[in-house]
Amino acid sequence: MKEQVFRNARLVLPTETLHGCVQVRDGRIADIHGGRSAALATLDLDGDYLLPGLVEVHTDNLERHVMPRPKVVFPMQGAVQAHDAEIAAAGITTVLDAIGVGDPYGDGFRSRDQSALLGVLDRLEAAGSLRADHHIHVRCELPAPNALELFEPFAGHARLRLISLMDHTPGQRQWTDLEHARVYYTGKKGWSDKQFDQEVRMAPQRQARHAAPHRAWFADFAKRRGIALATHDDTTLAHVDEACELGAAMSEFPTTLAAARHAKARGLATVAGAPNVVRGGSHSGNVSAMVLAREGVLDALSSDYVPGSLLLAAWLLTRDAGFSLSEAIGVVSRRPAQACGLGDRGAMEIGLRADLIRVKDIEGHPVVREVWRDSRRVA
């Protein structure tokens, strides 16, 4: 039986912040109490915060490591190890690696077979070399002809935890404003204005041919297999109603306040981007995540494309949106865990996993000092 005691810490509990101690036994939280500990073998946290490990449901960070430059592919194992280290250093102890399947344009990361990831994760876990607990979030690009083909290797794997339905057709949802879409595609993908205009003309035909049957297929698969389902970039009330009819549990990155309010009213967990909070707005010109927080319609945050943004965004919610620290940490731990069916983590509660992070506040900025997963130090 392995025991650890963390003392002299500011414990961020679900409803309060308490100066005290946490006892861990065999990878689970065994006791929480205020004051000092009489145990001999203790770790003095010197007044730092002790938080539950962060839970990340949607990060594209692995893509950046696999394809660090346009058309440059890095070996999967090296990419996973670098991604895993960065995730853990950010205080994330559970991560849903977001893998995009399907690319209507056939020239990017998401047009490729990414199934090598599964074997790499399994081998590294068997070797005890993964810092974070890795699950899979498959992002399905509905208008892409090859979405089903690229999804197939992930369909039966135990790590599959979440499926999201995406449609990035220019002119709607995330890309309602075509000029924002133009900046993205010409900047990130290197398209010319002529190529962008050509794709805008072709995209509706592709969407009409593939989006509806793919949407129905993936929603049915998620229902039959008991996999959590999310929709992506809901913009209108009709989008939210469609999500509910499909059996979705989450509305990821709603682009308007009206859609977020409707999602909340209909029982969907609303997920916004932590970079949106940190930057003070959406890079796509959509609704501000801070507005969603102030309106009471923000359930969870995702680091999206910057792992380090997740904890900082929680701190900013306390400064700028009136959240208590307990409420803000719940947005990046317990709530995302619950949304994807991980009820054994995400909070400082007796009986839950000892996924813990030590954080020091330096002039209003949270700095991760140590990270434990299942009571094993990983960063």
C-alpha positions as CSV (number, residue, x, y, z in Angstrom):
1,M,0.0,0.0,0.0
2,K,1.5,3.3,-1.1
3,E,0.7,6.5,0.8
4,Q,1.5,10.1,0.2
5,V,0.6,13.2,2.2
6,F,0.6,16.7,0.6
7,R,0.6,19.4,3.3
8,N,0.7,23.1,3.7
9,A,-1.2,23.6,0.4
10,R,-4.1,25.8,-0.7
11,L,-6.5,23.0,-1.7
12,V,-9.0,24.0,-4.5
13,L,-12.0,21.8,-3.7
14,P,-15.3,21.8,-5.6
15,T,-16.9,24.4,-3.5
16,E,-14.1,26.2,-1.6
17,T,-10.4,26.8,-1.3
18,L,-9.0,25.4,2.0
19,H,-5.5,25.5,3.5
20,G,-4.8,22.0,4.5
21,C,-3.6,18.5,3.6
22,V,-4.4,15.7,1.2
23,Q,-3.7,12.0,1.9
24,V,-3.3,9.7,-1.1
25,R,-3.4,6.0,-1.0
26,D,-2.9,3.6,-3.9
27,G,-3.5,6.3,-6.5
28,R,-6.7,7.6,-5.0
29,I,-7.5,10.5,-2.7
30,A,-8.0,9.0,0.7
31,D,-8.5,12.0,3.0
32,I,-8.8,15.8,2.8
33,H,-8.6,18.0,5.9
34,G,-7.8,21.5,7.0
35,G,-4.8,22.4,9.1
36,R,-1.5,20.6,9.4
37,S,-0.7,16.9,9.1
38,A,0.9,14.8,11.8
39,A,2.2,12.3,9.2
40,L,6.0,11.9,9.0
41,A,6.3,11.3,5.3
42,T,4.8,14.4,3.9
43,L,5.5,16.8,1.0
44,D,5.4,20.4,2.0
45,L,3.9,22.5,-0.8
46,D,5.0,25.7,0.9
47,G,1.5,27.3,0.5
48,D,1.2,26.7,-3.2
49,Y,-2.2,25.7,-4.8
50,L,-3.0,22.0,-5.1
51,L,-5.5,21.4,-7.9
52,P,-7.1,18.5,-9.6
53,G,-5.3,17.6,-12.8
54,L,-6.8,19.4,-15.8
55,V,-8.9,17.4,-18.3
56,E,-8.5,18.4,-22.0
57,V,-11.3,17.2,-24.3
58,H,-10.2,18.8,-27.6
59,T,-6.6,19.6,-28.5
60,D,-5.1,19.8,-31.9
61,N,-1.6,20.0,-30.4
62,L,-0.5,16.6,-31.7
63,E,-1.0,17.8,-35.3
64,R,1.6,20.5,-34.7
65,H,4.1,17.9,-33.7
66,V,3.3,15.4,-36.4
67,M,3.4,18.1,-39.1
68,P,5.5,21.0,-37.8
69,R,5.8,22.6,-41.2
70,P,3.5,22.4,-44.3
71,K,4.1,19.0,-46.0
72,V,6.8,18.1,-43.4
73,V,5.9,14.8,-41.5
74,F,7.6,13.9,-38.3
75,P,7.7,10.3,-37.0
76,M,4.7,9.5,-34.9
77,Q,6.4,8.2,-31.8
78,G,8.7,11.3,-31.5
79,A,5.7,13.5,-32.1
80,V,3.6,11.8,-29.4
81,Q,6.4,12.0,-26.9
82,A,6.9,15.7,-27.4
83,H,3.1,16.3,-27.3
84,D,2.7,14.2,-24.2
85,A,5.5,16.1,-22.4
86,E,4.0,19.5,-23.3
87,I,0.5,18.4,-22.2
88,A,1.8,17.2,-18.8
89,A,3.9,20.4,-18.3
90,A,0.7,22.4,-18.8
91,G,-1.0,20.5,-15.9
92,I,-3.2,18.4,-18.1
93,T,-3.4,14.8,-16.7
94,T,-6.1,13.5,-19.0
95,V,-6.1,14.4,-22.7
96,L,-8.4,13.5,-25.6
97,D,-6.1,13.8,-28.5
98,A,-8.2,15.3,-31.3
99,I,-7.6,13.5,-34.6
100,G,-9.3,15.0,-37.7
101,V,-10.5,12.5,-40.2
102,G,-11.3,13.8,-43.6
103,D,-10.1,16.7,-45.6
104,P,-12.2,18.0,-48.5
105,Y,-9.2,19.5,-50.1
106,G,-6.9,16.4,-49.8
107,D,-3.7,18.3,-49.0
108,G,-3.4,18.5,-45.2
109,F,-2.8,16.5,-42.1
110,R,-6.4,15.4,-41.9
111,S,-6.3,13.8,-45.3
112,R,-3.8,11.2,-44.1
113,D,-4.2,7.9,-42.3
114,Q,-3.3,8.7,-38.6
115,S,-3.9,5.2,-37.2
116,A,-0.2,4.8,-36.3
117,L,-1.0,6.9,-33.3
118,L,-3.0,4.0,-31.7
119,G,0.0,1.6,-31.7
120,V,2.3,4.3,-30.4
121,L,0.1,5.2,-27.5
122,D,-0.4,1.5,-26.6
123,R,3.4,0.8,-26.7
124,L,4.3,3.8,-24.7
125,E,1.6,3.1,-22.1
126,A,2.8,-0.5,-21.8
127,A,6.3,0.8,-21.2
128,G,5.0,3.2,-18.5
129,S,6.3,6.1,-20.5
130,L,3.2,8.2,-21.0
131,R,2.9,11.2,-18.6
132,A,-0.8,12.0,-19.3
133,D,-3.7,9.6,-19.7
134,H,-4.5,9.6,-23.4
135,H,-7.9,9.0,-25.0
136,I,-9.0,9.7,-28.6
137,H,-11.4,12.4,-29.9
138,V,-12.1,11.8,-33.5
139,R,-13.1,14.9,-35.4
140,C,-15.2,14.0,-38.4
141,E,-15.2,16.4,-41.4
142,L,-18.6,15.6,-42.8
143,P,-18.2,17.0,-46.3
144,A,-15.0,15.0,-46.9
145,P,-15.4,12.0,-49.2
146,N,-12.8,10.0,-47.2
147,A,-14.1,10.6,-43.7
148,L,-15.5,7.1,-43.1
149,E,-12.4,5.5,-44.6
150,L,-10.0,7.4,-42.3
151,F,-12.2,6.8,-39.3
152,E,-12.3,3.0,-39.6
153,P,-9.0,2.2,-37.7
154,F,-10.3,4.2,-34.7
155,A,-13.8,2.7,-34.6
156,G,-13.1,-0.3,-32.4
157,H,-10.3,1.0,-30.3
158,A,-10.7,1.3,-26.5
159,R,-9.2,4.8,-26.4
160,L,-12.1,6.3,-28.5
161,R,-13.9,8.5,-26.1
162,L,-15.5,11.3,-28.2
163,I,-16.7,11.9,-31.7
164,S,-17.4,15.4,-33.0
165,L,-19.2,16.4,-36.2
166,M,-17.6,19.2,-38.2
167,D,-18.5,21.0,-41.3
168,H,-16.0,23.7,-42.3
169,T,-17.7,24.6,-45.5
170,P,-16.9,28.3,-46.1
171,G,-19.9,30.6,-45.7
172,Q,-21.5,28.9,-42.6
173,R,-20.7,28.0,-39.0
174,Q,-17.2,28.9,-38.1
175,W,-16.6,30.5,-41.5
176,T,-19.8,32.5,-41.8
177,D,-17.6,35.5,-42.5
178,L,-15.8,34.6,-45.8
179,E,-13.1,37.2,-45.3
180,H,-12.1,35.5,-42.0
181,A,-12.0,32.2,-43.9
182,R,-9.9,33.7,-46.6
183,V,-7.3,35.0,-44.1
184,Y,-7.1,31.5,-42.5
185,Y,-6.8,29.5,-45.7
186,T,-4.4,31.8,-47.5
187,G,-2.3,32.2,-44.3
188,K,-2.2,28.7,-42.8
189,K,-2.7,26.6,-45.9
190,G,-0.8,28.9,-48.3
191,W,-3.7,29.2,-50.8
192,S,-3.8,31.9,-53.3
193,D,-6.9,34.1,-53.4
194,K,-7.8,32.4,-56.7
195,Q,-7.7,29.0,-55.1
196,F,-9.8,30.1,-52.2
197,D,-12.4,31.6,-54.5
198,Q,-12.5,28.3,-56.5
199,E,-12.9,26.2,-53.4
200,V,-15.7,28.5,-52.1
201,R,-17.6,27.8,-55.4
202,M,-17.0,24.0,-55.2
203,A,-17.6,23.5,-51.4
204,P,-21.5,23.6,-51.5
205,Q,-21.6,20.7,-54.0
206,R,-19.3,18.6,-51.9
207,Q,-21.3,19.4,-48.8
208,A,-24.6,18.5,-50.4
209,R,-23.2,15.1,-51.6
210,H,-21.5,13.9,-48.3
211,A,-22.4,15.9,-45.2
212,A,-25.9,14.6,-44.5
213,P,-25.2,10.8,-44.9
214,H,-21.9,11.1,-42.9
215,R,-23.7,13.0,-40.1
216,A,-26.3,10.3,-39.8
217,W,-23.7,7.5,-40.0
218,F,-21.4,8.9,-37.2
219,A,-24.4,9.8,-35.0
220,D,-25.7,6.3,-35.3
221,F,-22.3,4.8,-34.6
222,A,-21.8,6.9,-31.5
223,K,-25.2,5.9,-30.2
224,R,-24.7,2.2,-30.8
225,R,-21.2,2.1,-29.2
226,G,-22.0,4.4,-26.3
227,I,-19.4,7.1,-27.4
228,A,-20.0,10.7,-26.4
229,L,-21.0,12.9,-29.4
230,A,-20.3,16.6,-29.9
231,T,-21.2,19.1,-32.6
232,H,-18.8,21.8,-33.7
233,D,-19.3,25.5,-34.3
234,D,-23.1,25.6,-33.8
235,T,-24.2,29.0,-35.0
236,T,-28.0,29.0,-35.1
237,L,-30.7,27.6,-32.9
238,A,-31.5,25.1,-35.7
239,H,-27.9,23.8,-35.4
240,V,-28.4,23.2,-31.7
241,D,-31.8,21.5,-32.2
242,E,-30.1,19.2,-34.8
243,A,-27.4,18.4,-32.3
244,C,-30.0,17.4,-29.7
245,E,-31.8,15.2,-32.2
246,L,-28.6,13.4,-33.1
247,G,-27.9,12.7,-29.4
248,A,-25.0,15.0,-28.8
249,A,-23.8,15.7,-25.3
250,M,-21.6,18.7,-26.2
251,S,-21.8,21.9,-28.3
252,E,-18.1,22.7,-29.0
253,F,-17.2,26.2,-29.8
254,P,-20.6,27.7,-30.4
255,T,-20.0,30.8,-32.6
256,T,-22.9,32.9,-31.4
257,L,-24.3,33.8,-28.0
258,A,-27.7,32.8,-29.2
259,A,-26.5,29.3,-30.0
260,A,-24.7,28.9,-26.7
261,R,-27.8,30.0,-24.7
262,H,-30.0,27.6,-26.6
263,A,-27.4,24.8,-26.1
264,K,-27.4,25.5,-22.4
265,A,-31.2,25.5,-22.3
266,R,-31.4,22.2,-24.1
267,G,-28.9,20.5,-21.8
268,L,-25.8,20.4,-23.9
269,A,-22.5,21.1,-22.3
270,T,-21.0,24.2,-24.0
271,V,-17.3,24.0,-24.7
272,A,-15.3,27.1,-25.6
273,G,-11.6,27.8,-26.4
274,A,-9.2,28.7,-23.7
275,P,-7.1,30.7,-26.3
276,N,-10.2,32.7,-26.9
277,V,-10.3,33.7,-23.2
278,V,-6.5,34.4,-23.1
279,R,-6.5,36.5,-26.3
280,G,-9.7,38.3,-25.4
281,G,-11.7,37.1,-28.4
282,S,-12.1,34.5,-31.2
283,H,-9.5,34.4,-34.0
284,S,-12.4,33.6,-36.3
285,G,-14.4,36.7,-35.4
286,N,-17.0,34.6,-33.5
287,V,-18.4,35.1,-30.0
288,S,-16.0,35.8,-27.1
289,A,-15.6,33.0,-24.6
290,M,-15.5,35.6,-21.9
291,V,-18.9,36.8,-22.9
292,L,-20.2,33.2,-22.6
293,A,-18.7,33.0,-19.2
294,R,-20.3,36.2,-18.0
295,E,-23.6,35.2,-19.4
296,G,-23.5,31.9,-17.5
297,V,-23.5,29.6,-20.6
298,L,-19.9,28.3,-20.4
299,D,-19.5,24.8,-19.1
300,A,-16.0,23.8,-20.1
301,L,-12.9,25.1,-21.8
302,S,-10.5,23.4,-24.2
303,S,-6.9,24.4,-24.8
304,D,-7.6,23.8,-28.6
305,Y,-4.3,24.7,-30.1
306,V,-2.3,26.0,-27.0
307,P,-2.0,23.6,-24.1
308,G,-0.7,26.2,-21.8
309,S,-3.8,28.4,-22.3
310,L,-6.1,26.1,-20.2
311,L,-4.9,26.9,-16.7
312,L,-4.3,30.5,-17.5
313,A,-7.8,30.8,-18.8
314,A,-9.2,29.5,-15.5
315,W,-7.2,32.2,-13.7
316,L,-8.7,34.8,-16.0
317,L,-12.2,33.6,-15.3
318,T,-11.7,34.5,-11.7
319,R,-10.3,37.9,-12.6
320,D,-12.6,39.0,-15.3
321,A,-15.8,36.9,-15.2
322,G,-16.5,36.8,-11.4
323,F,-15.9,33.0,-11.1
324,S,-14.6,31.7,-7.8
325,L,-11.4,29.7,-8.1
326,S,-13.4,26.5,-7.4
327,E,-15.8,27.3,-10.2
328,A,-13.0,28.2,-12.6
329,I,-11.0,25.1,-12.0
330,G,-14.2,23.0,-12.4
331,V,-14.5,24.4,-16.0
332,V,-11.1,22.9,-16.9
333,S,-11.4,19.7,-14.8
334,R,-14.6,18.2,-13.5
335,R,-17.0,19.5,-16.1
336,P,-15.1,18.3,-19.2
337,A,-14.5,15.0,-17.5
338,Q,-18.2,14.5,-16.8
339,A,-19.1,15.6,-20.3
340,C,-17.2,12.7,-21.8
341,G,-18.1,10.1,-19.2
342,L,-15.0,10.2,-17.0
343,G,-16.5,10.3,-13.6
344,D,-13.5,9.1,-11.7
345,R,-11.4,12.3,-12.0
346,G,-11.5,16.0,-12.3
347,A,-12.0,17.1,-8.7
348,M,-10.3,17.0,-5.2
349,E,-12.7,14.5,-3.7
350,I,-12.2,11.4,-1.6
351,G,-12.3,8.3,-3.7
352,L,-11.3,10.0,-7.0
353,R,-8.0,9.5,-8.8
354,A,-5.0,11.3,-7.4
355,D,-4.4,13.4,-10.5
356,L,-3.0,16.5,-9.0
357,I,-1.1,19.6,-10.0
358,R,0.9,22.0,-7.8
359,V,0.6,25.6,-9.0
360,K,2.3,28.8,-7.8
361,D,0.7,32.2,-8.5
362,I,3.3,34.6,-9.7
363,E,1.8,38.1,-10.0
364,G,-1.6,36.7,-11.1
365,H,-0.1,34.2,-13.5
366,P,-0.4,30.4,-12.6
367,V,2.9,28.5,-12.9
368,V,2.8,24.7,-12.9
369,R,5.5,23.4,-10.5
370,E,4.7,19.6,-10.2
371,V,2.2,17.2,-11.7
372,W,1.0,13.8,-10.5
373,R,-1.1,11.2,-12.4
374,D,-2.5,8.4,-10.3
375,S,-0.2,9.7,-7.6
376,R,2.9,9.1,-9.8
377,R,4.9,12.3,-10.5
378,V,5.0,12.9,-14.2
379,A,6.2,16.5,-14.5
